[in-house]
Amino acid sequence: MKVVLRQHPTYTIADIDDFDALSLRRWYDNSSSDKDDEAALGVIKSAHSNDGWIACDCLQGDHRPLLAPVRQSHTYTLKRLSRAVGDPLARSDRPNHAEGCPFRFDREYGATKADIRFFLRPVIPKNTSYFDGLPAVADKIADRDASIAPVAPTRSDRPSALGIQLWRLLDGAGLNRIPPIQDQEQIPKLTDQAKRIKAHAKSLKALRTWRLSSLLSTWATDYFDETSFWQRNFKKSKPDWPSTQRPTAFMTVSATGITESKIYPASLAGHIDVATRVRRPLRGDPKNRGPFLTIINFDDGDDNEGPMRAVQAYAQPVYSGDTLYPVESGFERSVLDFLIWAQAALAKAAPFMKIAIHKPLFAVSTEDGPCRPDFILDISIRDRPAPRLIIEAMGFDTDDYEAAKAATVPRMRRIGPVFEIRPPQISEKNAAATSKLLLDWILANTSLA
């Protein structure tokens, strides 16, 4: 067995000696001693810290079965990278383990009822003023009775816990709302929007004695400056963290691009390396997902002695490089273009009609259950509220996607009338007709037709 570079398994980082390899197998086979567990933990921790995978030697040839080290809240474990027999997403370069290998995966593939890549499960916001830090550094190996979970047959589009934290900041700062044009004195600068995040962070706590704003930076350069106020605050806070959590600092930065483990801040020529995979929404064409607003959490290393390192990150696509308004995909950006145009056109034609464009980040409760519309138009006419209007960006055309929407769109109609926009409608050929249709629909549903 050997440790290979993550995503590039042809490159060997280190060989695993026979005793350690046997200890890994015994650990999974539930026949290990304490000494075996200690050796297995050392191998998994080493592979994780070196951004590696473990290549099993149960098969010979160009492609070996692969195992990914995973650091959970309090333990380390392994995740198989081999898929079930018959899985259409199975890859020839990630074979199953050999017969008799304890890591072998024998489950038959069973397709899920819906492809959850197309459905973001609505999240109910927590009613808390606390912002979660990193858990204590894992120092144990996982329970052998529940050791290795197979790769799920579909990729979950549920946001990470850190992504939900970013949503709390955006929602609390009101950056997911474009106010009516009549109320916009000037287009807010990116620095002003970052200040709104920082201001909202004053109402949240990282610890009982520390406000989040003291441990949150909105400047990427602070990470490279040990004398920055942010880093000095982080060092000062370290004695106050409980044993169940690692001392944690946070950063939100606008980024022009991201990779699996790198963030490229708009304000820097360089990048920030992240110890784990940068999470992001999975929808749409990868080429059209950026720019981003990223949230990163930092610690002081496994020994808590420094230097600071970026541990986790979540990248939320935003409308443009000049705004932190969140979107989920390139298609949503195009739909938002239509909504901003409609907002401006109606402000000119009917200045007494005010339209705010709201992007819900959390679930909206209805009598039929929670849902999360893509956009909500909050309209007032002569300062009197009109019905709320829902805009759904129907970005896919599959039976599974339609089935998922069939469950949520009726809930949205409890909030207000729903207008669906599909990719063909925003093509150059159909854009003018769609624009007119959208305006007519807004007017008809606000009794101004």
N, C-alpha and C positions, 0 to 999 in steps of 0.2 A: 504494500500500500504506500501511497505517497500523497503529499500535499501539493496541489496544483493551483495555478492562478485562476481566480474566479473569472468566468466567461472565456478563459483561454486555457483549457485543460491540457493542451500540448506542452505548456511551459511548466516545468517542475520547480517548485519552491524548495521542497525538502523531502527526503525519503523517511518513511516511518519504519522503525526497526521491528523485528519479528515479535518481540514481547509486547510492544505497544499495539501492534495490529491485532494480536491475539486478545489483548485486553479489551479492545473495542468490540470485537466479536462476542466475547464473554459477557460484556456489559449489556449488549442488546439481547443476547440469548438468555439473560436472567440467570447466569451461572457464574457471576464474577465475585471475586473477593474484594475486600477494601483496597488492597494494593492494585487490583485491576481497575477499580473505579478511579483511583487516583491517577493512574497512567492514562486511562481513557479521557479523563477531564483535561489533563495536560495537553493531549493531542488536539482535542476539539478547541481549547482556548487558543493554542498556537495557530491553528488553521484560521480561526476567526480573526485574530489580531493581524494576521498577514494577508487578509483579504483573499483567503484561499478556499478551495473545495478539497475534499478527500476523494481520491481515485482508488476504488477497490481493485484488488488484484485477483479476484475470483475468476475473471475472464482475461485472456490475453488477446492482443490485437491492437489495432489503431485506436479503438474507442473503448474506454473502461466505464463501468457503472460509477456514478458520481453521488457524493453525499455532501450536503451543505451544512456547515456549522451554524447553529442558531443560538443566540443569547437571549433567553427569556428574562422575565423579571428577576428571578432569583437563581436560575439554573441554566446550564448549557445542555444542548441536545443536538441531534442531527436530523436533517430532513432529506429524504430520498429525492433525487431528481429524475427518477425513472417513473414513467406513467403506466397506467393500467393497461392490460392486454386489450388491444382493439381500440384504444383511445386515438381519435383522429389527430390529436395534437402531439402524439408520440414522435420522438425524433430518433433517427438512426444513429446519431452520435451520442445518444444517452441510453444505452441498452439496459435491460433488466439485469439483476445479479444472477449468477449461475445457480443451478440446482444445488441445494445443500448449503448455500451461503445464508447466514442468518439475516442478512439485509434484503433477501429476495422479496419481491413484491408480486403476489400471485392473484390479487383481486382482478376480476373481470371488469372491463369498462362499462359503466352505465350512464348514459347521457342524462344530464339534468333537464328538467322541464323547461327551464328558461335560461338564456345566456345572460348571466348577471352583469356582464360587461356593459349591457345596455340599460341597466336600471340601478340608479343610485338610491339605496334605501334611505328614506327620510330619517333624519336624526333629531330626536327631541333634545333641545338644549338643557343642560344641567342648570339648576337654580343654585349656583354657588358663586362666591366671589374669589375662590381660590384657583390658581393656575398650577397645573400639575408639573412637578419637576421629574427628573429621571429617577427610576427606582435604584435601590442600592446595587452595587456591582455584584453580578452573579459570581458565586464562589462554590457552587455545587454542581454535580452532574444530575441530569433528570432521572426521575424514578424509572427504573428499568421495566416496570410493568406497563408503562404508558409512554414508551420511548419515542418511536419514530412515526410521525404522521405522513401519509402519502401526499404528494402534490394534488391539490384540488383539480378536478377536471375543467373548471373554468376559473377565470381570474376575477377576483372580487373587486368591484368598483366602490366598495364602502370606504369612506375616507379614513385615513389613519387618525389615531388619537391626537397626534400633533396637528394634523389638518383641521380637526375640530377646534383646537385651541386657536388656530389662526382665524377660523370663521368667527369665533367669539370676539376677537379683536376687531375684525372688519365690521361685523354687525353692530357692536357697541360704538364704534367710531362713526357709524353711518356711511361708510364708504361703499356699501352695496346699494346706494340710492342716488340716482341722478335727480336733483331737484328741478322743479319747473323752470323753464328759461326765464320767466318773469321774475323769479327770485334769485337768479344768478347774477351777482354783481360783476364777477369776473371768473374766468376758468381757474380753479385752484391749481397751484403748482404742486409738483410731486413732493417737495419738501413740506408744504403745508399739509398735505395728506398724511405724510409720515408723522407730523406733529400731532395730528388728530389721533393716530394710533397710540402715541406716547401719552397723550392726555387721558385717553380712556384707560390706559394701563394703570393710572393712578388710582382707579376705583377697584382694582383687582389686587390680590395678594399672592405672592409666591410662598411666603411664610407668615406666621402670625405677626412677626415683627418687621417684615420686609414687604413693601409694596412692589408690585411687578415692575413698575416704571423704573425703579432703582436697579433692576437686574435685566432690563430690556434695552438693547441698543437698536437704533435704526440707521447706523452708519457702519458700513462694512470695514472701514479702515480701523475701527476700534479693535477688531480681532487681531490686527497686526501691531498694535501699540499697547505694550504691557503697562504703560503709564496712564492709559485712558481712564477716565472717571468710571466707566462701565466695568473694566477689569479690576480696578481697585475696589469697587463696591462688591464685586463677586468674591474676591479674596476675603474681604471683611465679613461677608455673610457666612462663610464656610463653617464656623463653629456653631451656627444656629440651626443647621439642618439636622433633622432627626436621623436615626440609624437606618430607617426604612427607605430613605431617599439619598441620592447623591447630590452634593452641591451643584446647582444648575444655573446657568445663565442663558438668556434668550436673545435672539436677534431677528428682526424682520428687515429684509432688504429687497429692493427691486432688482430683478435679474434679467439680463438679455437672453440667457440660455442656460441649460443644465445638461448634465450627462448622468450616467448611472451613479456617480459618486462625486461630482464636481458641480459647483455653482459659480456662475460668472456674473458678479454684481455689475449693475450699470455704472456704478461710480468708480470701478477699479479696472485697471488694465489686466490684472491677474485673476485668480480664482480662489475659492475656498474648497478645500478637500473635506469630504464628509466620510466618517468611518463606516456608515451603512448606506444602503441604497436610498437615493433620494426618491421619496414617494410623490405621486402626482395622479390626477385623474387619468383614466385610461381611454377616454372617449376620443374618437375622431382621428384625423390624420396627424401623426406625430410631428410632421413638418410645420403644422399650423397651431401648435399648442402654446408657444411662447408669444410675447414675453410673460414673465411670471412675477408674482410676489411670493417670496420664500420666507418661511420661518425655520429657524435653526436653533437647536439647543446644544449647549456646550457643557463639558465637565473639565476636570483637571487631571484626567487620566485615571487608570485603574488604581493607582497608588495615591491619588488625590494630591499629588505633589507638583503637578504641572509638567509641561506647558499646557495651556488650554487646547482642547480639541473639539471639533464639531462632531457630534455623535449622531444626531438624527436631523432630517430636514424634510419639509413638505413644500412642494412648489404648486401654487395656485395660479393657473392662467388668468391673466387680466386683459382688459379690453385693448389697451395700447401701452406704449412705453411712457406715456404722459399721465396715466391714471392708474389707480389701484382698484378700479371697479372689476369685480370678479366675473369670469365666464367659465364655462366647462369645456369649450371646444372652439375650433375655428369657425364651425357653422354657427354657433351662438354669437360669435363676434359679428358675423354677417347679418344675423337677425337683429342684433342690437343696432347696427347701422340703420336699418329700416325704422326702428323705434325712435332713434334720435332724430332722424329726418322727419318722421311724423310729428314728434314733439315740437320741432321748430316750425313746421308748416302750419300746424294748428295754432301755435302761439302768435303767428303773424296774421292768420285769417280770423281768429277768434281770441283776442288777447285776454278776454275775461275767463277763458278756459285754461286751467293750469293742469299740467300732466307731469307727475313724478314717475320715474322708471325704477322699480324696486326689484332687486335680484334676491329672492329668499335663499338663505343659506341653511336654515333649519326648517324642520317640518312645520307646516301650518295645520292646526287641528280643525277637523270638520266633523259633522255628525256621523259621517260614514267611515271615519278613520283619518290618519294623517296623510298628507301629501306635500310635495314640494314643487310648485309651479316653476317654470323656467324664468318667467318675468311676470310681474304684476304692475299694471298701470293704475296708480292712485290719482284719481281725477277730481277736481273741484271746479264748479262753475259759479262764478261770482261769489267765491269763498264758501259755497255750499257743497258738501260732498256728493259726488255722483257714484254710481255703481263701480266697484272695482272690476277691472278687466284683466283676463289672464291670457298671456301669450305663451304658447308651447312651441318650442323648436323641435320638430319631429325629424331628427337627424338620420334615422335609419329606416329601412324598408324591408323588414323581415317579419315572419310570423311571430317569432318569440318577442320581438320588440313591441309589435302591435298588441300582443296579449298582455304584456306588462303595462302598457299605457291604457289598455281597456279597463284595468283595475283602478288606475289613479285619476284618469281624466274625469270620470263621474264625480269623484271627490272634489276636484278643482271647480266643477260647476256649482258646488255648494258655496264657493267663494264669489264667483261671478262668471259671466259669459266667457267662453274659451275660443280663441282664434289660433288655429294651427298653421304653422308655416313649415313647408317641406323644401328640401334642396332644389328641386326643379323650379320652384316659385321665385327663387332669388337669382336665377340665371340672368344673364344680360338680356336675353330675349324676353323674359317674363317679368323683369323687375318693375317696369312702369305699371303694368296691369296689377301686380301685387301691391304696389304702393297705393294705387287708387282704391283697391279692394280693402286695404287696411284702414285708410282714412274713412271710407264709407261705413265700415263696420264700427269704428270708434264713435262716429257721429250717431249712428243708428242706436247704439247701446247707451248713449248719454242723452237721448231725447233731443238731439240738435239736428237730426237729418231733415 
